[in-house]
Amino acid sequence: MSFIVKHLAKARTLTVANRCVNQVHKAGGHVYKIESMGLQDLPQRMHGDSKGSYFVVQYVAPTASFKPIISALRLDRELLRRTVFILSKNKPHECTLHDELKPPIHRKEVQLMIKEADLRKPKVVFPMRNLEVMM
């Protein structure tokens, strides 16, 4: 999750950031990293402000808790922007070491590549004899 806080005093900015993190805790999430990018110029004026404090929060939460977190952050008037990113889990991979240790000619992928290459070879027709020969 990332959010931009209006240009406020340092104590007030930390209070707003703490309020955002507490929303994650209320929804049953666990925050494992909070990163402040500091006060920066905004790419465009947002709600009359030209500067804002950028924050990035990394957390783990149940899937059902994303909507309550987003709706609670939407109601906070001191946040200029808020974005919640949902990172998907890694897909499980099959171990293919026993196949990779085989000589290339015995691997299924190599055999498929050889068959595809044979299919793509152009057929040459010799006009004198009308013979089709594979190159």
DSSP file with accessible surface (Angstrom, degrees, kcal/mol):
  #  RESIDUE AA STRUCTURE BP1 BP2  ACC     N-H-->O    O-->H-N    N-H-->O    O-->H-N    TCO  KAPPA ALPHA  PHI   PSI    X-CA   Y-CA   Z-CA
    1    1 A M              0   0   14      0, 0.0    56,-3.4     0, 0.0     2,-0.4   0.000 360.0 360.0 360.0 139.2    0.0    0.0    0.0
    2    2 A S  E     +AB  56  83A  34     81,-2.9    81,-2.9    54,-0.2     2,-0.3  -0.979 360.0 174.0-129.8 148.9    1.2    3.5   -0.7
    3    3 A F  E     -AB  55  82A   3     52,-2.0    52,-2.4    -2,-0.4     2,-0.5  -0.989  24.1-137.2-151.1 157.4   -0.2    6.8    0.2
    4    4 A I  E     -AB  54  81A  16     77,-2.5    76,-3.2    -2,-0.3    77,-1.0  -0.978  18.4-154.7-119.2 125.9    0.6   10.5    0.1
    5    5 A V  E     -AB  53  79A   0     48,-2.8    48,-2.4    -2,-0.5    74,-0.2  -0.781  27.5-102.9 -99.2 142.6   -0.1   12.7    3.1
    6    6 A K  E     -A   52   0A  64     72,-2.4     2,-0.9    -2,-0.3    46,-0.2  -0.135  50.9 -83.6 -54.0 159.9   -0.8   16.5    2.8
    7    7 A H  S    S+     0   0  102     44,-0.8     2,-0.2    45,-0.1    -1,-0.2  -0.570  75.9 146.9 -71.7 103.5    2.1   18.8    3.7
    8    8 A L        -     0   0   51     -2,-0.9    -3,-0.0     1,-0.1     5,-0.0  -0.769  54.7 -68.4-128.4 176.6    1.6   19.0    7.5
    9    9 A A     >  -     0   0   71     -2,-0.2     4,-2.7     1,-0.1     5,-0.2  -0.302  53.2-108.2 -64.0 157.0    3.8   19.3   10.5
   10   10 A K  H  > S+     0   0  174      1,-0.2     4,-2.3     2,-0.2     5,-0.2   0.910 118.1  48.2 -59.1 -44.1    6.0   16.3   11.2
   11   11 A A  H  > S+     0   0   73      1,-0.2     4,-1.8     2,-0.2    -1,-0.2   0.908 113.2  48.1 -64.7 -40.3    4.0   15.2   14.3
   12   12 A R  H  > S+     0   0  110      2,-0.2     4,-2.1     1,-0.2    -1,-0.2   0.888 109.6  53.2 -68.2 -37.5    0.7   15.5   12.5
   13   13 A T  H  X S+     0   0   10     -4,-2.7     4,-2.4     1,-0.2    -2,-0.2   0.923 109.2  48.9 -63.1 -42.1    2.1   13.6    9.4
   14   14 A L  H  X S+     0   0  100     -4,-2.3     4,-2.6     1,-0.2    -1,-0.2   0.862 108.2  54.7 -66.6 -33.9    3.2   10.7   11.7
   15   15 A T  H  X S+     0   0   69     -4,-1.8     4,-2.1     2,-0.2    -1,-0.2   0.922 109.4  47.0 -64.4 -41.5   -0.3   10.7   13.3
   16   16 A V  H  X S+     0   0    0     -4,-2.1     4,-1.9     2,-0.2    -2,-0.2   0.926 113.3  48.3 -66.1 -43.5   -1.9   10.3    9.9
   17   17 A A  H  X S+     0   0   10     -4,-2.4     4,-2.2     1,-0.2    -2,-0.2   0.915 111.4  50.6 -62.8 -41.1    0.6    7.5    8.9
   18   18 A N  H  X S+     0   0   91     -4,-2.6     4,-2.5     1,-0.2    -1,-0.2   0.891 107.1  54.2 -63.7 -38.2   -0.1    5.8   12.2
   19   19 A R  H  X S+     0   0   78     -4,-2.1     4,-1.3     1,-0.2    -1,-0.2   0.899 108.5  49.3 -62.5 -39.8   -3.8    6.0   11.6
   20   20 A C  H  X S+     0   0    1     -4,-1.9     4,-1.1     2,-0.2    -2,-0.2   0.909 111.3  48.4 -66.1 -41.9   -3.4    4.3    8.2
   21   21 A V  H  X S+     0   0   12     -4,-2.2     4,-1.9     1,-0.2     3,-0.4   0.892 107.2  56.6 -67.0 -36.4   -1.3    1.5    9.8
   22   22 A N  H  X S+     0   0   68     -4,-2.5     4,-2.6     1,-0.2    -1,-0.2   0.833  99.6  60.0 -65.0 -30.4   -3.9    1.0   12.5
   23   23 A Q  H  X S+     0   0   47     -4,-1.3     4,-1.4     2,-0.2    -1,-0.2   0.886 104.5  49.7 -62.9 -37.1   -6.6    0.5    9.8
   24   24 A V  H  <>S+     0   0    0     -4,-1.1     5,-2.6    -3,-0.4     4,-0.2   0.925 111.3  48.5 -66.4 -43.3   -4.5   -2.5    8.6
   25   25 A H  H ><5S+     0   0   92     -4,-1.9     3,-1.4     1,-0.2    -2,-0.2   0.902 108.8  53.4 -64.5 -39.6   -4.3   -3.9   12.2
   26   26 A K  H 3<5S+     0   0  158     -4,-2.6    -1,-0.2     1,-0.3    -2,-0.2   0.841 105.9  54.3 -63.8 -31.3   -8.0   -3.5   12.8
   27   27 A A  T 3<5S-     0   0   27     -4,-1.4    -1,-0.3    -5,-0.2    -2,-0.2   0.437 126.6 -99.6 -83.9   1.3   -8.7   -5.5    9.6
   28   28 A G  T < 5S+     0   0   54     -3,-1.4    -3,-0.2     1,-0.3    -2,-0.1   0.660  77.9 136.4  93.0  17.8   -6.6   -8.4   10.9
   29   29 A G      < -     0   0   10     -5,-2.6     2,-0.5    32,-0.2    32,-0.3  -0.451  47.9-135.5 -95.1 169.0   -3.4   -7.6    8.9
   30   30 A H  E     -C   60   0A 121     30,-3.2    30,-2.3    -2,-0.1     2,-0.5  -0.984  12.8-147.7-126.9 119.2    0.2   -7.6    9.9
   31   31 A V  E     +C   59   0A  21     -2,-0.5    28,-0.3    28,-0.2     3,-0.1  -0.732  22.0 169.7 -87.1 127.5    2.5   -4.8    8.9
   32   32 A Y  E     +     0   0A 128     26,-2.3     2,-0.3    -2,-0.5    27,-0.2   0.493  64.2  26.4-118.1  -2.7    6.1   -5.8    8.3
   33   33 A K  E     -C   58   0A  99     25,-1.5    25,-3.0     2,-0.0     2,-0.4  -0.910  51.8-176.2-160.4 131.0    7.6   -2.7    6.7
   34   34 A I  E     -C   57   0A  95     -2,-0.3     2,-0.4    23,-0.2    23,-0.2  -0.997  13.0-175.4-125.1 125.6    6.9    1.0    6.7
   35   35 A E  E     -C   56   0A  76     21,-3.2    21,-2.8    -2,-0.4     2,-0.5  -0.983  12.6-155.0-127.2 126.6    9.0    3.2    4.5
   36   36 A S  E     -C   55   0A  73     -2,-0.4    19,-0.2    19,-0.2     3,-0.1  -0.883   5.8-169.8-100.4 125.5    8.8    7.0    4.4
   37   37 A M  E     -     0   0A  88     17,-2.9    18,-0.2    -2,-0.5    -1,-0.1   0.433  42.7-129.9 -90.2  -3.2    9.9    8.6    1.1
   38   38 A G  E     -C   54   0A  27     16,-0.7    16,-2.0     2,-0.0     2,-0.4  -0.125  42.3 -33.7  86.5-178.4    9.9   12.0    2.7
   39   39 A L  E    S+C   53   0A  77     14,-0.2     2,-0.3    -3,-0.1    14,-0.2  -0.662  70.5 167.3 -81.4 125.1    8.4   15.3    1.6
   40   40 A Q  E     -C   52   0A  87     12,-2.8    12,-2.4    -2,-0.4     2,-0.2  -0.936  41.1 -94.7-136.7 159.2    8.4   15.7   -2.2
   41   41 A D  E     -C   51   0A 112     -2,-0.3    10,-0.3    10,-0.2     9,-0.0  -0.528  44.5-122.6 -69.7 140.0    6.9   17.9   -4.8
   42   42 A L  E     -     0   0A  17      8,-2.6     3,-0.1    -2,-0.2    -1,-0.1  -0.538  13.9-122.8 -81.8 150.4    3.7   16.4   -6.2
   43   43 A P  E    S+     0   0A 110      0, 0.0     2,-0.3     0, 0.0    -1,-0.1   0.787  95.3   0.5 -63.9 -25.5    3.5   15.8  -10.0
   44   44 A Q  E    S-     0   0A 120      5,-0.1     2,-0.2     2,-0.0     5,-0.1  -0.969  96.7 -77.5-152.7 163.5    0.4   18.0  -10.1
   45   45 A R  E     -     0   0A 165     -2,-0.3     2,-0.5    -3,-0.1     5,-0.2  -0.479  44.7-165.6 -68.0 130.6   -1.6   20.0   -7.6
   46   46 A M  E >  S-C   49   0A  13      3,-2.2     3,-2.0    -2,-0.2     5,-0.1  -0.977  70.2 -22.1-122.4 117.0   -3.9   17.7   -5.6
   47   47 A H  T 3  S-     0   0  138     -2,-0.5    -1,-0.1     1,-0.3     3,-0.1   0.847 127.6 -52.0  54.1  35.1   -6.7   19.3   -3.6
   48   48 A G  T 3  S+     0   0   47      1,-0.3     2,-0.4     2,-0.0    -1,-0.3   0.463 113.9 116.5  85.5   0.6   -4.8   22.6   -3.6
   49   49 A D  E <   - C   0  46A  42     -3,-2.0    -3,-2.2     1,-0.1    -1,-0.3  -0.808  41.2-175.0-104.8 144.3   -1.5   21.1   -2.3
   50   50 A S  E    S+     0   0A  59     -2,-0.4    -8,-2.6    -5,-0.2     2,-0.3   0.453  72.2  49.3-112.0  -5.9    1.8   21.1   -4.2
   51   51 A K  E     + C   0  41A  89    -10,-0.3   -44,-0.8    -5,-0.1     2,-0.3  -0.963  60.9 168.4-132.0 152.5    3.8   19.0   -1.7
   52   52 A G  E     -AC   6  40A   0    -12,-2.4   -12,-2.8    -2,-0.3     2,-0.5  -0.992  35.1-112.5-159.0 157.8    3.2   15.8    0.1
   53   53 A S  E     -AC   5  39A  14    -48,-2.4   -48,-2.8    -2,-0.3     2,-0.4  -0.846  33.0-145.5 -96.4 125.5    4.8   13.1    2.2
   54   54 A Y  E     -AC   4  38A  49    -16,-2.0   -17,-2.9    -2,-0.5   -16,-0.7  -0.744  18.6-178.2 -95.0 137.0    5.1    9.7    0.5
   55   55 A F  E     -AC   3  36A  12    -52,-2.4   -52,-2.0    -2,-0.4     2,-0.4  -0.980  14.0-162.8-133.7 145.8    4.8    6.5    2.4
   56   56 A V  E     -AC   2  35A  42    -21,-2.8   -21,-3.2    -2,-0.3     2,-0.5  -0.998  10.7-172.6-127.3 126.0    5.0    2.8    1.4
   57   57 A V  E     - C   0  34A   0    -56,-3.4     2,-0.5    -2,-0.4   -23,-0.2  -0.978   6.8-161.3-121.9 126.4    3.6    0.1    3.8
   58   58 A Q  E     + C   0  33A  74    -25,-3.0   -26,-2.3    -2,-0.5   -25,-1.5  -0.935  27.0 151.4-108.2 129.7    4.0   -3.6    3.2
   59   59 A Y  E     - C   0  31A  28     -2,-0.5     2,-0.4   -28,-0.3   -28,-0.2  -0.950  40.5-128.0-150.6 167.0    1.7   -5.9    5.0
   60   60 A V  E     + C   0  30A  91    -30,-2.3   -30,-3.2    -2,-0.3    -2,-0.0  -0.984  37.1 158.1-121.5 131.1   -0.1   -9.2    4.9
   61   61 A A        -     0   0   22     -2,-0.4   -32,-0.2   -32,-0.3   -33,-0.1  -0.983  45.9 -86.2-148.5 158.2   -3.9   -9.3    5.5
   62   62 A P    >   -     0   0   70      0, 0.0     3,-1.4     0, 0.0     4,-0.3  -0.319  40.9-118.6 -62.3 149.8   -6.8  -11.6    4.7
   63   63 A T  G >  S+     0   0  120      1,-0.3     3,-1.4     2,-0.2     4,-0.4   0.873 111.8  58.8 -60.4 -36.9   -8.3  -11.1    1.3
   64   64 A A  G 3  S+     0   0   92      1,-0.3     3,-0.3     2,-0.1    -1,-0.3   0.678  96.4  64.3 -69.2 -14.0  -11.7  -10.1    2.7
   65   65 A S  G <> S+     0   0   10     -3,-1.4     4,-1.7     1,-0.2    -1,-0.3   0.514  77.7  84.3 -91.0  -1.9  -10.1   -7.2    4.6
   66   66 A F  H <> S+     0   0   29     -3,-1.4     4,-2.6    -4,-0.3     5,-0.2   0.921  87.7  51.6 -68.6 -41.5   -9.0   -5.2    1.6
   67   67 A K  H  > S+     0   0  174     -4,-0.4     4,-2.6    -3,-0.3     5,-0.2   0.927 109.9  48.1 -64.0 -44.7  -12.3   -3.5    1.0
   68   68 A P  H  > S+     0   0   67      0, 0.0     4,-2.1     0, 0.0    -1,-0.2   0.908 113.0  49.7 -62.3 -36.0  -12.7   -2.2    4.6
   69   69 A I  H  X S+     0   0    2     -4,-1.7     4,-2.3     2,-0.2    -2,-0.2   0.950 113.0  45.6 -65.5 -47.1   -9.1   -0.9    4.5
   70   70 A I  H  X S+     0   0   48     -4,-2.6     4,-2.0     1,-0.2    -1,-0.2   0.924 113.4  49.2 -63.9 -42.3   -9.6    0.9    1.3
   71   71 A S  H  X S+     0   0   61     -4,-2.6     4,-1.0    -5,-0.2    -1,-0.2   0.892 111.4  49.8 -67.6 -35.2  -12.9    2.4    2.4
   72   72 A A  H  < S+     0   0   25     -4,-2.1     4,-0.5    -5,-0.2     3,-0.3   0.906 112.0  47.6 -69.2 -39.0  -11.4    3.6    5.7
   73   73 A L  H >< S+     0   0    2     -4,-2.3     3,-0.9     1,-0.2    -1,-0.2   0.835 105.4  60.2 -69.8 -31.3   -8.5    5.2    3.9
   74   74 A R  H 3< S+     0   0  166     -4,-2.0    -1,-0.2     1,-0.2    -2,-0.2   0.812 101.4  54.5 -65.0 -29.9  -10.9    6.9    1.4
   75   75 A L  T 3< S+     0   0  144     -4,-1.0     2,-0.6    -3,-0.3    -1,-0.2   0.629  82.6 101.4 -79.5 -14.5  -12.6    8.7    4.3
   76   76 A D    X   -     0   0   24     -3,-0.9     3,-1.0    -4,-0.5    -3,-0.0  -0.623  56.1-164.0 -77.5 116.0   -9.3   10.2    5.6
   77   77 A R  T 3  S+     0   0  211     -2,-0.6    -1,-0.2     1,-0.2    -4,-0.0   0.645  82.9  63.9 -75.8 -16.8   -9.2   13.8    4.4
   78   78 A E  T 3  S+     0   0   30    -73,-0.1   -72,-2.4   -72,-0.0     2,-0.5   0.497  84.9  87.9 -88.7  -3.0   -5.5   14.3    5.1
   79   79 A L  E <   -B    5   0A   4     -3,-1.0   -74,-0.2   -74,-0.2     3,-0.1  -0.842  53.7-172.7 -94.5 128.6   -4.6   11.7    2.5
   80   80 A L  E    S+     0   0A   1    -76,-3.2     2,-0.3    -2,-0.5    -1,-0.2   0.866  73.7   6.2 -84.3 -43.1   -4.1   13.0   -1.0
   81   81 A R  E     -B    4   0A 108    -77,-1.0   -77,-2.5   -35,-0.1     2,-0.4  -0.997  61.2-175.2-140.0 147.2   -3.7    9.6   -2.7
   82   82 A R  E     +B    3   0A  66     -2,-0.3     2,-0.4   -79,-0.2   -79,-0.2  -0.994   4.1 179.5-143.0 135.9   -3.9    6.0   -1.5
   83   83 A T  E     -B    2   0A  60    -81,-2.9   -81,-2.9    -2,-0.4     2,-0.5  -0.992  10.9-160.9-139.1 130.5   -3.2    2.9   -3.5
   84   84 A V        -     0   0   31     -2,-0.4     2,-0.5   -83,-0.2    -2,-0.0  -0.957   9.6-159.8-113.7 122.7   -3.4   -0.7   -2.4
   85   85 A F        -     0   0  128     -2,-0.5     2,-0.7     2,-0.0    -2,-0.0  -0.876   5.3-151.5-101.9 133.2   -1.5   -3.3   -4.4
   86   86 A I        -     0   0  122     -2,-0.5     2,-0.5   -85,-0.0    -2,-0.0  -0.917  10.9-158.5-106.0 113.5   -2.5   -7.0   -4.2
   87   87 A L        -     0   0  153     -2,-0.7     2,-0.1     1,-0.0    -2,-0.0  -0.804  13.8-134.7 -93.0 129.3    0.5   -9.2   -4.8
   88   88 A S        -     0   0  108     -2,-0.5     3,-0.1     1,-0.1     2,-0.1  -0.442  24.5-101.0 -81.0 159.0   -0.4  -12.7   -5.9
   89   89 A K        -     0   0  193     -2,-0.1     2,-0.2     1,-0.1    -1,-0.1  -0.362  43.1 -95.1 -74.3 156.0    1.2  -15.8   -4.4
   90   90 A N        -     0   0  157      1,-0.1    -1,-0.1    -2,-0.1     3,-0.0  -0.480  40.0-117.2 -70.2 140.4    3.9  -17.6   -6.3
   91   91 A K        -     0   0  175     -2,-0.2     2,-0.1     1,-0.1    -1,-0.1  -0.558  33.2-106.3 -77.1 141.5    2.8  -20.5   -8.4
   92   92 A P        -     0   0  128      0, 0.0     2,-0.4     0, 0.0    -1,-0.1  -0.426  34.2-146.5 -68.4 141.4    4.2  -23.9   -7.3
   93   93 A H        -     0   0  173     -2,-0.1     2,-0.3    -3,-0.0    -3,-0.0  -0.874   8.2-127.5-109.9 144.0    6.8  -25.3   -9.7
   94   94 A E        -     0   0  175     -2,-0.4     2,-0.6     1,-0.0     0, 0.0  -0.677  25.8-117.0 -86.7 142.6    7.4  -28.9  -10.5
   95   95 A C        +     0   0  102     -2,-0.3     3,-0.1     1,-0.1     4,-0.1  -0.682  36.4 171.4 -79.3 121.1   10.8  -30.3  -10.1
   96   96 A T     >  +     0   0   52     -2,-0.6     4,-2.2     1,-0.1     3,-0.3   0.000  36.8 120.1-118.8  28.2   12.1  -31.4  -13.5
   97   97 A L  H  > S+     0   0   95      1,-0.2     4,-1.7     2,-0.2     5,-0.2   0.903  72.8  55.1 -62.7 -39.9   15.7  -32.2  -12.6
   98   98 A H  H  4 S+     0   0  122      1,-0.2     4,-0.3     2,-0.2    -1,-0.2   0.862 111.7  45.2 -64.3 -33.1   15.4  -35.8  -13.6
   99   99 A D  H >4 S+     0   0   44     -3,-0.3     3,-0.8     1,-0.2    -1,-0.2   0.861 111.0  53.0 -74.9 -35.2   14.2  -34.8  -17.1
  100  100 A E  H 3< S+     0   0  109     -4,-2.2    -2,-0.2     1,-0.2    -1,-0.2   0.738 102.1  59.2 -72.8 -22.5   16.9  -32.1  -17.4
  101  101 A L  T 3< S+     0   0  132     -4,-1.7    -1,-0.2    -5,-0.2    -2,-0.2   0.628  86.8  96.8 -81.5 -11.4   19.7  -34.5  -16.6
  102  102 A K  S <  S-     0   0   92     -3,-0.8     5,-0.1    -4,-0.3    -3,-0.0  -0.365  93.0 -90.4 -70.7 155.3   18.7  -36.7  -19.6
  103  103 A P    >>  -     0   0   74      0, 0.0     3,-1.7     0, 0.0     4,-0.5  -0.338  42.9-109.2 -61.3 151.0   20.6  -36.2  -22.9
  104  104 A P  G >4 S+     0   0   75      0, 0.0     3,-1.3     0, 0.0     6,-0.2   0.841 115.0  60.4 -55.6 -36.0   19.0  -33.6  -25.1
  105  105 A I  G 34 S+     0   0   97      1,-0.3    -3,-0.0     5,-0.1     6,-0.0   0.770 105.2  49.9 -66.3 -21.8   17.7  -36.1  -27.7
  106  106 A H  G <4 S+     0   0  114     -3,-1.7    -1,-0.3    -7,-0.1     2,-0.2   0.512  87.2 103.8 -95.7  -5.1   15.6  -37.9  -25.0
  107  107 A R  S <X S-     0   0   72     -3,-1.3     4,-2.1    -4,-0.5     5,-0.2  -0.557  70.8-135.1 -80.1 143.6   13.9  -34.8  -23.6
  108  108 A K  H  > S+     0   0  152     -2,-0.2     4,-2.3     1,-0.2     5,-0.2   0.892 104.0  53.3 -64.3 -40.6   10.3  -34.2  -24.5
  109  109 A E  H  > S+     0   0  116      1,-0.2     4,-2.1     2,-0.2    -1,-0.2   0.908 110.4  47.1 -63.1 -40.4   10.8  -30.5  -25.2
  110  110 A V  H  > S+     0   0   29     -6,-0.2     4,-2.4     2,-0.2    -1,-0.2   0.909 110.4  52.1 -69.5 -39.9   13.7  -31.2  -27.6
  111  111 A Q  H  X S+     0   0   83     -4,-2.1     4,-2.2     1,-0.2    -2,-0.2   0.911 109.9  49.6 -63.0 -38.8   11.7  -33.9  -29.4
  112  112 A L  H  X S+     0   0  100     -4,-2.3     4,-2.5     2,-0.2    -1,-0.2   0.907 109.7  51.3 -65.5 -39.3    8.9  -31.4  -29.9
  113  113 A M  H  X S+     0   0  121     -4,-2.1     4,-2.3     1,-0.2    -2,-0.2   0.906 109.5  50.2 -65.0 -37.9   11.2  -28.8  -31.3
  114  114 A I  H  X S+     0   0   72     -4,-2.4     4,-2.3     2,-0.2    -2,-0.2   0.930 110.8  49.0 -66.3 -42.9   12.7  -31.3  -33.8
  115  115 A K  H  X S+     0   0  137     -4,-2.2     4,-2.0     1,-0.2    -2,-0.2   0.922 111.9  48.9 -62.8 -42.2    9.2  -32.2  -34.9
  116  116 A E  H  X S+     0   0  102     -4,-2.5     4,-1.5     1,-0.2    -1,-0.2   0.897 110.5  51.1 -64.7 -38.4    8.2  -28.6  -35.4
  117  117 A A  H  X S+     0   0   52     -4,-2.3     4,-0.7     1,-0.2    -1,-0.2   0.894 108.8  51.3 -66.1 -38.6   11.4  -27.9  -37.3
  118  118 A D  H >< S+     0   0   76     -4,-2.3     3,-0.6     1,-0.2    -1,-0.2   0.884 109.3  50.8 -64.7 -37.8   10.7  -30.8  -39.6
  119  119 A L  H 3< S+     0   0  151     -4,-2.0    -1,-0.2     1,-0.2    -2,-0.2   0.807 109.0  51.7 -69.1 -28.5    7.2  -29.5  -40.3
  120  120 A R  H 3< S+     0   0  197     -4,-1.5    -1,-0.2    -5,-0.2    -2,-0.2   0.577  80.9 110.4 -86.0 -10.9    8.5  -26.0  -41.1
  121  121 A K  S << S-     0   0   93     -4,-0.7     2,-0.1    -3,-0.6    -3,-0.0  -0.475  73.3-120.5 -65.7 131.9   11.1  -27.2  -43.7
  122  122 A P        -     0   0   86      0, 0.0    13,-0.8     0, 0.0     2,-0.5  -0.457  19.1-125.3 -74.2 145.7   10.0  -26.2  -47.2
  123  123 A K  E     -D  134   0B 135     -2,-0.1     2,-0.5    11,-0.1    11,-0.2  -0.761  21.4-149.3 -89.9 133.1    9.4  -28.9  -49.7
  124  124 A V  E     -D  133   0B  48      9,-1.7     9,-1.8    -2,-0.5     2,-0.6  -0.890   4.6-155.6-106.1 128.6   11.4  -28.4  -52.9
  125  125 A V  E     -D  132   0B  83     -2,-0.5     7,-0.2     7,-0.2     3,-0.1  -0.911   7.5-146.5-106.0 123.2    9.9  -29.6  -56.2
  126  126 A F  E  >> -D  131   0B 103      5,-1.6     4,-2.1    -2,-0.6     5,-0.6  -0.802   8.6-150.0 -87.3 121.0   12.4  -30.4  -59.0
  127  127 A P  T  45S+     0   0  111      0, 0.0    -1,-0.1     0, 0.0    -2,-0.0   0.810  88.6  54.7 -65.7 -28.5   10.6  -29.5  -62.2
  128  128 A M  T  45S+     0   0  179      1,-0.2    -2,-0.0     3,-0.1    -3,-0.0   0.896 124.2  20.4 -73.8 -37.9   12.4  -32.1  -64.4
  129  129 A R  T  45S-     0   0  189     -3,-0.3    -1,-0.2     2,-0.1     3,-0.1   0.528  91.7-131.9-110.7  -9.2   11.6  -35.2  -62.4
  130  130 A N  T  <5 +     0   0  129     -4,-2.1     2,-0.4     1,-0.2    -5,-0.0   0.898  54.3 150.3  55.7  42.8    8.5  -34.0  -60.3
  131  131 A L  E   < -D  126   0B  89     -5,-0.6    -5,-1.6     2,-0.0     2,-0.6  -0.877  42.9-141.3-104.8 139.0   10.1  -35.4  -57.1
  132  132 A E  E     -D  125   0B 133     -2,-0.4     2,-0.4    -7,-0.2    -7,-0.2  -0.882  25.2-179.3 -98.1 124.7    9.5  -33.9  -53.7
  133  133 A V  E     -D  124   0B  64     -9,-1.8    -9,-1.7    -2,-0.6     2,-0.4  -0.980  24.6-131.6-126.4 134.8   12.6  -33.8  -51.6
  134  134 A M  E      D  123   0B 100     -2,-0.4   -11,-0.1   -11,-0.2   -16,-0.0  -0.698 360.0 360.0 -84.1 134.0   12.9  -32.6  -48.1
  135  135 A M              0   0  146    -13,-0.8    -1,-0.1    -2,-0.4   -14,-0.0  -0.488 360.0 360.0 -77.6 360.0   15.8  -30.3  -47.6
